[in-house]
Amino acid sequence: MSTNMWIRRIHRWLSMAFTVAVIANIVAMTMQLDAAWIGFLALVPLIPLLATGLYLFALPYLGHRDGARQEA
């Protein structure tokens, strides 16, 4: 499996973890719990999610390293 596929897979799982953390934060806010760590819980997957997302965004612009892509 290539590196790009691993990064895509990691990005998908991180997005699911981020979604769960945001939902937990919303539930805690509606229950009016005063736990600041729940708010920071979403930052744990968000930082690597940002890194993998930026990599996947830049991937088409980086081109192929093997020279297979030729501009017309």
N, C-alpha and C positions, 0 to 999 in steps of 0.2 A: 504494500500500500504506500502510495507516495506521501510526501510531506504535506502537500496541499490538501489531500484527503483527510489526514490526521488533524490539520488545523481546522478544516471545515467541521469535522466531527466534534472537536473540542469546543468550537464556537457555538454549535447547536446545544450542547449540554450546558455550557455556561449561560446561554440565553434562557434555558429552562430554569436553572438555579436562580438567575436574577428575577425571573417572573415569580417564582415561589417566594423569594425574599420580599418583593414588593407587595405581594398579596398578604404576607404575614405582617408587614408594616401597616397596611391599610386596616387589617383586622385589629391590630393592637391600637391603632388610633381610634377606631370606632368603639372599642371597649374602654377607651380612655386610660390605658395603661401608661405609666410614666417610666418606660424602659427605653433609655436612649440607645442601648446596644441593638435593639431591633431596627432602629433607623439606620444604623451603621452596617447592619447585616447585608444590605443590598450592595454596599461598596466592595465586599469581598469578591463576588463574581464580576462586578462591573469593570474593575480595572483590567483584568486579563481579557474581558470581553471587548473592551476598547482596543487593546493591542491586537487581538486577532481580527477584529473588524477592520481596523486600519490596514492590516496586511492584506486581507481579502479584497478590500477596496482598491488598493494600489496594484494588486496582482495583474490585472489586464494592462495596466500602463507600463509595467516593468518589461513586458515582452518575454519572448522565449530566449533562454540563454544558449540554446543549441543552434540558433540561427535558422530554425525551420520557418519562422515567420518572415516573409518578404513583403516589403511595402511596394505597392504598385505605382 
